[in-house]
């Protein structure tokens, strides 16, 4: 028996550490039964356990118990806290859902409901519980950690769903006919620099990318304005990254770039183009400049463009949001956008397993904000509203602007027929041009305005502030005099009885038009600062205001 006990000591030393409590007990009981009489005592000495443990193992084997993964018998161990204290779960739910259960003035109503804070509050109420048990109870009650869900759209237009169906029908119609369908929008503006970007990327442990401690923008910081186009049929994106304003001119410039670089080659037989856009922003259905710029593109491209806008508050339904912009955000997660080049390259490298490709370009052009389109220009656009919600849905024919209506009267027109400038201001010594040359330039300028109806920036000034509009001849004369003599605005405003803002707007607009005409205003020999100096050059004597005879 001594030799058997020694063998058992070696066996148990190797085997028992790998077994749980129940299996150890059963192994010991089986060996004791195999040794026969006195086996329990021998096994207990060899294993270093009590004889009672070996006896219980043998008894369990004799009882024919079925195999089980459990270590202890059913009912063993401590009772669960929810069974020991039935009020615990109700107290926990009262803290988690104070608006639905229990006291709405819960102490955790306005704090983070972490498991540690919930456990601390329950402990203060007399319950003995830890954070892990709180988490387990919440999971049993169907709770999980969740972020907010962007689903509430605010006030809903009664025709919201009907507009969705209308857009879907149009998309199906154009797609089946082989015509291009694109979704357009502006992505969130970014400020290039070493600013923090949401998300994480793989780096060596303890070596994250260093960024600024705050996101306050510098005063002179440029912005990156990504305007995107998503071709629904080709699953291809185009993004222009602008450096100026998010304007209608920038939006249509992006559309024009896409069509010339990709769209025309991808759809060589296209005669129509469908654009889906949201209700606001640079491409909003109320933005006149969007429709005017779109009409110019339509005529140049030879396409009939149909635009369908999503109702207000439903921009997330626009395909570009979740097919292109979300992919771009994922691609630059955790990566500081230090320059426009980084923004463009990161967008251009965006791909998906389903085949999305993106082309990105930098648009360094100027697209100033604050432009409006006059009524007489809007009335001439070849725009046809649809029968269903014509403000949301419209088509623009590839035609030039309609004929210009008769010039309005001085009282109501933007450019009155009557000139306000005194005749002596047209003296050749002031304009640098003989009368015939002046009339030639004026005629060229009128023809240019007929071909390029002005988009007039700025606000109208009110009555009593010299707000009477200038004629075309007056505007041209003001620009020539201001440019030739570096004349300040106040003398000209006084001579023509208009505001300084009106003079400034005329100089800016006409100067741009003259540059387009290729005309350069000759520079005067001196700098003129007063109306008296101007009159002296023309050999004219100004009459003091106090001696003028009222009309």
GIQUI-V23144 format. One record per residue. N is the residue number from 1. RES is the residue in three letters. PHI is phi in radians with two decimals (* if undefined). Layout:
N,RES,PHI / N,RES,PHI
This chain:
1,UNK,* / 2,UNK,-1.11 / 3,UNK,-1.18 / 4,UNK,-1.16 / 5,UNK,-1.11 / 6,UNK,-1.13 / 7,UNK,-1.15 / 8,UNK,-1.16 / 9,UNK,-1.03 / 10,UNK,-1.16 / 11,UNK,-1.11 / 12,UNK,-1.16 / 13,UNK,-1.09 / 14,UNK,-1.49 / 15,UNK,-1.64 / 16,UNK,-1.05 / 17,UNK,-1.07 / 18,UNK,-1.65 / 19,UNK,-1.96 / 20,UNK,-1.42 / 21,UNK,-1.02 / 22,UNK,-1.21 / 23,UNK,-1.20 / 24,UNK,-1.06 / 25,UNK,-1.10 / 26,UNK,-1.21 / 27,UNK,-1.11 / 28,UNK,-1.11 / 29,UNK,-1.11 / 30,UNK,-1.15 / 31,UNK,-1.18 / 32,UNK,-1.12 / 33,UNK,-1.16 / 34,UNK,-1.21 / 35,UNK,-1.37 / 36,UNK,1.44 / 37,UNK,-1.07 / 38,UNK,1.44 / 39,UNK,-1.16 / 40,UNK,-1.08 / 41,UNK,-1.20 / 42,UNK,-1.12 / 43,UNK,-1.12 / 44,UNK,-1.07 / 45,UNK,-1.17 / 46,UNK,-1.19 / 47,UNK,-1.56 / 48,UNK,1.27 / 49,UNK,-2.19 / 50,UNK,-1.34 / 51,UNK,-1.14 / 52,UNK,-1.10 / 53,UNK,-1.09 / 54,UNK,-1.15 / 55,UNK,-1.09 / 56,UNK,-1.16 / 57,UNK,-1.10 / 58,UNK,-1.14 / 59,UNK,-1.15 / 60,UNK,-1.13 / 61,UNK,-1.21 / 62,UNK,-1.16 / 63,UNK,-1.34 / 64,UNK,1.21 / 65,UNK,-1.14 / 66,UNK,-1.27 / 67,UNK,-1.01 / 68,UNK,-2.53 / 69,UNK,-1.46 / 70,UNK,-1.32 / 71,UNK,-1.52 / 72,UNK,-1.87 / 73,UNK,-1.25 / 74,UNK,-0.95 / 75,UNK,1.60 / 76,UNK,-1.35 / 77,UNK,1.46 / 78,UNK,-1.29 / 79,UNK,-1.27 / 80,UNK,-1.17 / 81,UNK,-1.07 / 82,UNK,-1.17 / 83,UNK,-1.47 / 84,UNK,-1.22 / 85,UNK,-2.33 / 86,UNK,-1.05 / 87,UNK,-1.45 / 88,UNK,-1.15 / 89,UNK,-1.11 / 90,UNK,-1.10 / 91,UNK,-1.16 / 92,UNK,-1.15 / 93,UNK,-1.15 / 94,UNK,-1.14 / 95,UNK,-1.39 / 96,UNK,-1.31 / 97,UNK,-2.16 / 98,UNK,-1.13 / 99,UNK,-1.37 / 100,UNK,-1.94 / 101,UNK,-2.28 / 102,UNK,1.19 / 103,UNK,-1.54 / 104,UNK,-1.18 / 105,UNK,-1.68 / 106,UNK,-1.00 / 107,UNK,-1.11 / 108,UNK,-1.80 / 109,UNK,-1.05 / 110,UNK,-2.04 / 111,UNK,-2.21 / 112,UNK,-1.20 / 113,UNK,-1.61 / 114,UNK,-1.34 / 115,UNK,-1.11 / 116,UNK,-1.16 / 117,UNK,-1.21 / 118,UNK,-1.12 / 119,UNK,-1.12 / 120,UNK,-1.12 / 121,UNK,-1.19 / 122,UNK,-1.15 / 123,UNK,-1.11 / 124,UNK,-1.13 / 125,UNK,-1.52 / 126,UNK,1.82 / 127,UNK,-1.66 / 128,UNK,-1.62 / 129,UNK,-2.71 / 130,UNK,-1.93 / 131,UNK,-1.12 / 132,UNK,-1.14 / 133,UNK,-1.18 / 134,UNK,-1.04 / 135,UNK,-1.07 / 136,UNK,-1.12 / 137,UNK,-1.12 / 138,UNK,-1.12 / 139,UNK,-1.13 / 140,UNK,-1.12 / 141,UNK,-1.53 / 142,UNK,1.56 / 143,UNK,-1.63 / 144,UNK,-2.70 / 145,UNK,-1.26 / 146,UNK,-2.41 / 147,UNK,-1.52 / 148,UNK,-1.22 / 149,UNK,-2.03 / 150,UNK,-1.41 / 151,UNK,-2.17 / 152,UNK,-1.31 / 153,UNK,-1.82 / 154,UNK,1.33 / 155,UNK,-1.11 / 156,UNK,-1.82 / 157,UNK,-1.22 / 158,UNK,-1.04 / 159,UNK,-1.77 / 160,UNK,-1.02 / 161,UNK,-1.15 / 162,UNK,-1.14 / 163,UNK,-1.17 / 164,UNK,-1.03 / 165,UNK,-1.15 / 166,UNK,-1.11 / 167,UNK,-1.10 / 168,UNK,-1.07 / 169,UNK,-1.11 / 170,UNK,-1.14 / 171,UNK,-1.07 / 172,UNK,-1.11 / 173,UNK,-1.08 / 174,UNK,-1.21 / 175,UNK,-1.12 / 176,UNK,-1.14 / 177,UNK,-1.49 / 178,UNK,1.37 / 179,UNK,-1.59 / 180,UNK,-1.22 / 181,UNK,-2.26 / 182,UNK,-2.25 / 183,UNK,-1.99 / 184,UNK,-2.22 / 185,UNK,-3.10 / 186,UNK,-1.80 / 187,UNK,-1.38 / 188,UNK,-0.92 / 189,UNK,-1.17 / 190,UNK,-2.10 / 191,UNK,-1.90 / 192,UNK,-1.03 / 193,UNK,2.69 / 194,UNK,-1.49 / 195,UNK,-1.71 / 196,UNK,-1.20 / 197,UNK,-2.17 / 198,UNK,-1.07 / 199,UNK,1.94 / 200,UNK,-2.30 / 201,UNK,-2.30 / 202,UNK,-1.32 / 203,UNK,-2.50 / 204,UNK,-1.04 / 205,UNK,-0.96 / 206,UNK,1.35 / 207,UNK,-2.24 / 208,UNK,-1.26 / 209,UNK,-1.20 / 210,UNK,-1.42 / 211,UNK,-2.27 / 212,UNK,-1.17 / 213,UNK,-1.31 / 214,UNK,-2.44 / 215,UNK,-1.87 / 216,UNK,-1.16 / 217,UNK,-1.45 / 218,UNK,-1.27 / 219,UNK,-1.08 / 220,UNK,-1.66 / 221,UNK,-1.20 / 222,UNK,-1.40 / 223,UNK,-1.95 / 224,UNK,-1.84 / 225,UNK,-1.95 / 226,UNK,-1.47 / 227,UNK,-1.88 / 228,UNK,-1.99 / 229,UNK,-2.27 / 230,UNK,-2.06 / 231,UNK,-1.44 / 232,UNK,-1.13 / 233,UNK,-1.25 / 234,UNK,-1.54 / 235,UNK,0.88 / 236,UNK,-2.24 / 237,UNK,-1.99 / 238,UNK,-2.38 / 239,UNK,-2.29 / 240,UNK,-1.76 / 241,UNK,-1.75 / 242,UNK,-1.53 / 243,UNK,-1.97 / 244,UNK,-2.09 / 245,UNK,-1.46 / 246,UNK,-1.51 / 247,UNK,-2.08 / 248,UNK,-1.11 / 249,UNK,-1.08 / 250,UNK,-1.16 / 251,UNK,-1.07 / 252,UNK,-1.30 / 253,UNK,-1.08 / 254,UNK,-1.13 / 255,UNK,-1.06 / 256,UNK,-1.14 / 257,UNK,-1.09 / 258,UNK,-1.07 / 259,UNK,-1.14 / 260,UNK,-1.24 / 261,UNK,-1.54 / 262,UNK,-2.27 / 263,UNK,-1.04 / 264,UNK,-1.11 / 265,UNK,-1.26 / 266,UNK,-1.30 / 267,UNK,-2.23 / 268,UNK,-1.17 / 269,UNK,-1.77 / 270,UNK,-1.20 / 271,UNK,-2.09 / 272,UNK,-2.36 / 273,UNK,-2.44 / 274,UNK,-1.86 / 275,UNK,-2.07 / 276,UNK,-1.85 / 277,UNK,-2.52 / 278,UNK,-1.39 / 279,UNK,-1.51 / 280,UNK,-2.15 / 281,UNK,1.35 / 282,UNK,-1.12 / 283,UNK,-1.88 / 284,UNK,-1.24 / 285,UNK,-1.26 / 286,UNK,-1.67 / 287,UNK,-1.45 / 288,UNK,-1.15 / 289,UNK,-1.09 / 290,UNK,-1.07 / 291,UNK,-1.23 / 292,UNK,-1.17 / 293,UNK,-1.12 / 294,UNK,-1.15 / 295,UNK,-1.12 / 296,UNK,-1.10 / 297,UNK,-1.12 / 298,UNK,-1.02 / 299,UNK,-1.17 / 300,UNK,-1.22 / 301,UNK,-1.48 / 302,UNK,1.28 / 303,UNK,-2.00 / 304,UNK,-1.51 / 305,UNK,-1.80 / 306,UNK,-1.90 / 307,UNK,-2.07 / 308,UNK,-2.16 / 309,UNK,-1.73 / 310,UNK,-1.32 / 311,UNK,-1.06 / 312,UNK,-1.02 / 313,UNK,1.49 / 314,UNK,-2.16 / 315,UNK,-1.12 / 316,UNK,-1.18 / 317,UNK,-1.42 / 318,UNK,-1.19 / 319,UNK,-0.98 / 320,UNK,-1.10 / 321,UNK,-1.11 / 322,UNK,-1.80 / 323,UNK,-1.71 / 324,UNK,-2.21 / 325,UNK,-1.10 / 326,UNK,-1.13 / 327,UNK,-1.19 / 328,UNK,-1.13 / 329,UNK,-1.07 / 330,UNK,-1.16 / 331,UNK,-1.23 / 332,UNK,-1.85 / 333,UNK,-1.07 / 334,UNK,1.09 / 335,UNK,-2.17 / 336,UNK,-1.06 / 337,UNK,-1.60 / 338,UNK,-1.33 / 339,UNK,-2.74 / 340,UNK,-1.09 / 341,UNK,-1.10 / 342,UNK,-1.12 / 343,UNK,-1.07 / 344,UNK,-1.11 / 345,UNK,-1.16 / 346,UNK,-1.19 / 347,UNK,-1.14 / 348,UNK,-1.14 / 349,UNK,-1.57 / 350,UNK,-1.31 / 351,UNK,-2.47 / 352,UNK,-2.36 / 353,UNK,-1.19 / 354,UNK,-1.50 / 355,UNK,1.95 / 356,UNK,-1.12 / 357,UNK,-2.22 / 358,UNK,-2.32 / 359,UNK,-1.99 / 360,UNK,-2.17 / 361,UNK,-2.45 / 362,UNK,-1.56 / 363,UNK,-1.94 / 364,UNK,-1.43 / 365,UNK,-1.19 / 366,UNK,-1.61 / 367,UNK,-2.31 / 368,UNK,-1.13 / 369,UNK,-1.57 / 370,UNK,1.41 / 371,UNK,-1.82 / 372,UNK,-2.29 / 373,UNK,-1.97 / 374,UNK,-1.13 / 375,UNK,-1.06 / 376,UNK,-1.20 / 377,UNK,-1.41 / 378,UNK,-1.05 / 379,UNK,-1.16 / 380,UNK,-1.70 / 381,UNK,-1.20 / 382,UNK,-1.39 / 383,UNK,-1.84 / 384,UNK,-2.14 / 385,UNK,-1.18 / 386,UNK,-1.34 / 387,UNK,-1.14 / 388,UNK,-1.58 / 389,UNK,0.80 / 390,UNK,-1.06 / 391,UNK,-1.32 / 392,UNK,-1.54 / 393,UNK,-2.22 / 394,UNK,-2.73 / 395,UNK,-2.17 / 396,UNK,-2.09 / 397,UNK,-1.40 / 398,UNK,-1.36 / 399,UNK,-2.29 / 400,UNK,-1.21 / 401,UNK,-1.06 / 402,UNK,-1.14 / 403,UNK,-1.05 / 404,UNK,-1.26 / 405,UNK,-1.19 / 406,UNK,-0.95 / 407,UNK,-1.06 / 408,UNK,-1.23 / 409,UNK,-1.24 / 410,UNK,-0.99 / 411,UNK,-1.25 / 412,UNK,-2.00 / 413,UNK,-1.42 / 414,UNK,-1.25 / 415,UNK,-2.09 / 416,UNK,-1.12 / 417,UNK,-1.22 / 418,UNK,-1.36 / 419,UNK,-1.56 / 420,UNK,-1.73 / 421,UNK,-1.23 / 422,UNK,-1.06 / 423,UNK,-1.08 / 424,UNK,-1.19 / 425,UNK,-1.19 / 426,UNK,-1.54 / 427,UNK,-1.02 / 428,UNK,-0.95 / 429,UNK,-1.21 / 430,UNK,-1.52 / 431,UNK,-1.44 / 432,UNK,1.34 / 433,UNK,-2.42 / 434,UNK,-1.23 / 435,UNK,-0.94 / 436,UNK,-1.16 / 437,UNK,-1.15 / 438,UNK,-1.11 / 439,UNK,-1.13 / 440,UNK,-1.12 / 441,UNK,-1.12 / 442,UNK,-1.09 / 443,UNK,-1.13 / 444,UNK,-1.09 / 445,UNK,-1.19 / 446,UNK,-1.10 / 447,UNK,-1.10 / 448,UNK,-1.12 / 449,UNK,-1.16 / 450,UNK,-1.15 / 451,UNK,-1.45 / 452,UNK,-2.27 / 453,UNK,-0.95 / 454,UNK,-1.26 / 455,UNK,-1.78 / 456,UNK,-1.69 / 457,UNK,-1.44 / 458,UNK,1.65 / 459,UNK,-1.85 / 460,UNK,-1.38 / 461,UNK,-1.53 / 462,UNK,-1.49 / 463,UNK,-1.11 / 464,UNK,1.45 / 465,UNK,-2.09 / 466,UNK,1.23 / 467,UNK,-1.66 / 468,UNK,-1.10 / 469,UNK,-1.27 / 470,UNK,-1.61 / 471,UNK,-1.32 / 472,UNK,-1.07 / 473,UNK,-1.10 / 474,UNK,-1.08 / 475,UNK,-1.08 / 476,UNK,-1.12 / 477,UNK,-1.12 / 478,UNK,-1.04 / 479,UNK,-1.13 / 480,UNK,-1.11 / 481,UNK,-1.13 / 482,UNK,-1.10 / 483,UNK,-1.27 / 484,UNK,-1.23 / 485,UNK,-1.96 / 486,UNK,0.91 / 487,UNK,-1.34 / 488,UNK,-1.14 / 489,UNK,-1.26 / 490,UNK,-0.98 / 491,UNK,-1.08 / 492,UNK,-1.15 / 493,UNK,-1.09 / 494,UNK,-1.22 / 495,UNK,-1.19 / 496,UNK,-1.79 / 497,UNK,1.00 / 498,UNK,-2.30 / 499,UNK,-1.39 / 500,UNK,-1.12 / 501,UNK,-1.10 / 502,UNK,-1.14 / 503,UNK,-1.13 / 504,UNK,-1.05 / 505,UNK,-1.13 / 506,UNK,-1.12 / 507,UNK,-1.10 / 508,UNK,-1.14 / 509,UNK,-1.21 / 510,UNK,-1.20 / 511,UNK,-1.04 / 512,UNK,-1.14 / 513,UNK,-1.18 / 514,UNK,-1.13 / 515,UNK,-1.12 / 516,UNK,-1.17 / 517,UNK,-1.39 / 518,UNK,1.39 / 519,UNK,-1.71 / 520,UNK,-1.97 / 521,UNK,-1.39 / 522,UNK,-1.17 / 523,UNK,-1.47 / 524,UNK,-1.28 / 525,UNK,-1.33 / 526,UNK,-2.30 / 527,UNK,-1.76 / 528,UNK,-1.80 / 529,UNK,-2.07 / 530,UNK,-2.31 / 531,UNK,-1.17 / 532,UNK,-1.12 / 533,UNK,-1.10 / 534,UNK,-1.10 / 535,UNK,-1.15 / 536,UNK,-1.12 / 537,UNK,-1.13 / 538,UNK,-1.50 / 539,UNK,1.22 / 540,UNK,-2.01 / 541,UNK,-1.86 / 542,UNK,-1.34 / 543,UNK,-1.57 / 544,UNK,-1.02 / 545,UNK,-1.04 / 546,UNK,-1.24 / 547,UNK,-1.76 / 548,UNK,-1.26 / 549,UNK,-1.50 / 550,UNK,-1.05 / 551,UNK,-1.49
